Amino acid sequence: MAKPLLDISAARVFFDGIFTSPRVAHPEGVAVHRDGSVWCGTETGDLLRLAADGSSVERMGGTDGFLLGIAFDSTGNCFACDLKHAAIFRWDAVTARMERFASAGIRVPNYPVVDEARGWLYVSDSVGEDKRSGIFRFDLKTGEGGLWCREAMSFANGMAMAPDGNGLYVVESDAPCISCVPILADGTAGRRRVVIEGVHNVPDGVAFAPDGSLFISCYEPSRIYRWREDRGLEVLIEDQAATILAHPTNIAFKGDKLYTANLGRWHITEIDLSLL
């Protein structure tokens, strides 16, 4: 394997929540709010807000479940997938209440993508054992919806909207690969195609950088890849000790910083991409 583009020294613990109250208990989802704060979800169902400078943590709401992926809309509402309840919850930016939003038919809601241009919320369904996982779609206003992409996937996991807004890039953790499902003009799902292969060993999350590069986080090993069409797949950074990067799952950008949730520990990691 080629040397990573960044040394592990480019990463630091942004917020250590092992002994805080609330505790940052094995975070899976992470997203950046428009005010610069970094939000995450925990294995105890808490939706947490970390101050933009990493100085404090605040519990915004909870489900008493296990939160997986989270995502904001443009008004600051936060959609959160819950493993225990097999449902998507929404934290309302106006009322500050967190309530069940959608659940029709989905079994393992993993990661949400907000599509305000079309009025939909896409959610991956991570059912691995029968290879029937796929993508659900729910109305952003009512929460009504159902299965959208019916093609079988190998554990559909993290997702990201294509830079042009016309497709979803989906992690297939058991393949392992990244596939793309086009969003056709009539809103239906186009034929899935594999766009990146060899993402070893267990890819989990994806996010597009402003320059169009795709970053891919791996649960195992504790590694992040960068993919560009002109350079292919490169290892961005890796932590062989799994301490600063501790089984990273979802990732999110804020300027030239990349934030990762670490399912293996109790902290959020910040990676300085200006060192590239």
CORZI-V351704 format. One record per helix or strand of 2 or more residues. SS is the DSSP state (h for helix, s for strand). FROM is the first residue (numbers start at 1). LEN is the number of residues. If there is no record, write none. Layout:
SS|FROM|LEN / SS|FROM|LEN
This chain:
h|8|3 / s|11|6 / s|30|3 / s|38|4 / s|46|5 / s|57|6 / s|67|6 / s|78|5 / s|87|5 / s|98|5 / s|109|7 / s|120|6 / s|133|7 / s|145|9 / s|156|6 / s|167|6 / s|177|7 / s|193|5 / s|202|7 / s|214|7 / s|223|6 / s|232|7 / s|248|7 / s|257|6 / s|267|6 / h|273|3
